[in-house]
Amino acid sequence: MNQWETVLQWAKKAENYSPSLTYGVYQIYAELDTSHVDETTGNTIWDNVELHTALAGLKTLVKDYYNSEIVPVLFEYEFIK
């Protein structure tokens, strides 16, 4: 939950954040985690590096949780083989 709080903290500081809307992970990723390409180098420049980093951390934590807690149950009940 701490990582989600961090994501929300940085999302609320994004330039295009609207307090009248409700944001989930997908909405934050799609609407607030914006970037542009540097014309000189061709590299992606994130407009809010802290938000992008927090989202990447949340994604990693969710993936780890899924693999350690959910996948074993799916195998146990033979939902996946």
N, C-alpha and C positions, 0 to 999 in steps of 0.2 A: 504494500500500500504506500510505502514511502516514495517509491519511484513514481507512482501515479500522481502523488501530491507534487512532486518535482515537475512532472510534465505539465500539470495544471498551472503551477506557479509561472513557468516560462510561457505557457500559452496565453495567459492573461496579460503578459507584457508584450505580446506580438502586436505589430502595428495594425493589422486588420482584424483583431479580436473584437467581437461584439458581445457585451455582457447580456444582451437580451436573448441571445441564442444559447442552446444547450449543445455542448460539444462532447463527442465520444472520441475514442482513439482514431477512428477512420477520419472523422471530420477535422481533427487537429492535424493529422498527417496530410490530408488533401487540401485544406484551406489555409492553415497557419504555418506549416513547415515548408515555406517557399524558398526557392533558390533561383539563381540565374547563372548563365555561363559566361565566364570571362572571355571576351573576344580575343584577347592577346594570347592567353595560354590554353584556352579551351577547357579549363577546369571548372567544375561546379562550385559556386560560391553560395553558401547557405546564408539566408538573410538573418536567421536567428540560430546561431551555432549551438547555443545552450539548449534550445528546444529540440533541435535535431539530435543532439547527443543524448538527451533524456529519453526521447522516443526510441532511439537505438538500444539504450539500456533496458527499457521496458520490454521491447521485443525479445531481447535475449532472455530476460527473466521469465517471460511467458513461455518461450520455447523450452527452457529448462524445466519449468513446472509441468508442461504438457508431457514431455518425455519421461519425467520421473514419477508423476502421479496418475496421469490419465492413460498413457499407452499400456502400462502393465494391466490395468483393469480391462482394457479392450482385448488384450490377449487372453486374460483369464476367462472371460466370458465368450471368447472366440468370435468377437465382432471383427477382428482382423487376425490373419494367420501369418 
